[in-house]
Amino acid sequence: MCGIVGYIGHEKAKEILLRGLEKLEYRGYDSAGIATREDKDVTVTKAKGRIAELRKAADNDIDGSAGIGHTRWATHGVPSYENSHPHQSSSERYTLVHNGVIENYEELRDTYIPDVAFVSETDTEVIVQLVEYFANQGMTTEAAFTKVVSLLHGSYALGLLDREDKDTIYVAKNKSPLLVGIGDNFNVIASDALAMIQVTSEYKELKDQEVVLVQRDQVVIKDLAGNVVERDSYTAEIDASDAEKGVYAHYMLKEIHEQPAAMRRIIQSYQDEQGNLNIDPEIVKDVQSADRIYIIAAGTSYHAGLVGKEYLEKWAGVPTEVHVSSEFVYNMPLLSERPLFIYISQSGETADSRAVLVETTKLGHRSLTITNVAGSTLSREADHTLLLHAGPEIAVASTKAYTAQIAVLSILAQVVAAERGRETNVDLLPELAKVTAAIETIVDDAPKMEQIATDFLETTRNAFFIGRAADYNVSLEGALKLKEISYIQAEGFAGGELKHGTIALIEEGTPVVALATQEHVNLSIRGNVKEVVARGAHPCIISMEGLEKDGDTYVIPHVHELLTPLVSVVALQLISYYAALHRDLDVDKPRNLAKSVTVE
Ligand code: M6R
């Protein structure tokens, strides 16, 4: 979703901002803009569409060693030049970028500035006009900005330039992510560290409703009462080259290929010196004392949670529920007496999940975040964090984060099981090593996956994924992957549910991808395949060594039955990738989607 960058130093800001915005492209956007400050002029350049369009528009002598930039994912008003950021106040003294949604913007407009003429349909413009309104009442810019921040309801990350002040970018955040990067004679702001990792790896976190003055040689953080807050910086452990595509045509393909390496990193990171699985004992204690685990997540992370539930119940013996965060926040079920909340989020910034965390923290419940991004909001605000160690995931379609989430959950469940003296009959480390090798085999089989995409999905408008037990969970993820990047309407179903409605949709040639990796339901799922074939379906059967039958489309290497989701999904990821590629679609940046969904 929207991304923000800002720079104040001694170099030309324009190129630094544009490069920063390019690094934020992965978050999803539909327009972009920058503002740079030179002498007493602030120059705003905006464009609908990609950063490449903004680059063309900014192809002039824009100078200035301070500036702010923005990628916009439309919420209030269509993607257009007028609605894209930065926005300016009527006199053009103030220029602002904003990420988030202001819930009370109409009320604020009607109360304070009913006569101001607005040029955009955005909630953002109200903020910048309000700063000007309070400045016109005689307040300093800092006081006016602080006043406005105290009036806003909703989510925001803000960067403000004042034409009258060449030395400061005014910054604040609430719920939306924003970091300040610390440089040598310069400072930056960014929605995430990846955007500015090329210029600095030192960052300061900001807390909600702080007002921050970012200047060339200092960063002053204050609370709303004006008290200065001291905050240490941390080093972001991101290798700038991890965020590049390298030899791959797309980030998604690169990230699919990185899964074996991510698995090895996870195995290494969660092992002690004796080679035993190792999780922070405080986390294990919290899981042990919970009478029920509630997994809260969205999208692919929710699907990983469904797999994790199997481990937590079958191995660790803890009753576990999995909930979609956007539902849970408005419709909380009856909770157990001692719940533990596990938030699964690749980005650690998903607003729906964060909204649940805020509520459950208020209720006094313990929480654990499983995320790929150290220092992310969900990580900072939960009691504990387990990191995925998957490296930056840039493609909108989540791939390596899904397998990493499942692997980390499997380790957590095994450690808790061991602590409880529960026999699981699984020696997880060698099993995960087998999984890693199996993923490698599938990645090497990419040409076969491309052929499957051609054979089954080249011209279809819809496709179904079916499975039972662990395969059902993967069928949901397979369908999500396909629909989000290829725009083929795809749904995942429990094999047994077909005859309760969905089978009515099967026509001559309808592709049905059936997963058959579970021994105890192998006959049943194959029976479901027969039912759809009898109605004209084109079945693509993905089975596992030991369970395969003549005519299966692809057979994955044999792994432990509960770990098959880590392997079969890789085949589905590649099939989806090639299906989208053959349709000539923007695989990494599918339409309407954002990588980090930072608004509810
Ligand atoms: O960063 P998160 O894991 O919290 O994101 C949750 C979903 O938005 C995300 O998994 C989404 O479904 C992916 N685009 C799917 O590939």
Boltz pocket constraint, residues with backbone or C-beta under 6 A from the ligand:
constraints:
  - pocket:
      binder: B
      contacts: [[A, 298], [A, 299], [A, 300], [A, 301], [A, 302], [A, 344], [A, 345], [A, 346], [A, 347], [A, 348], [A, 349], [A, 350], [A, 353], [A, 396], [A, 397], [A, 398], [A, 399], [A, 480], [A, 481], [A, 484], [A, 594], [A, 595], [A, 596], [A, 597]]
      max_distance: 6.0
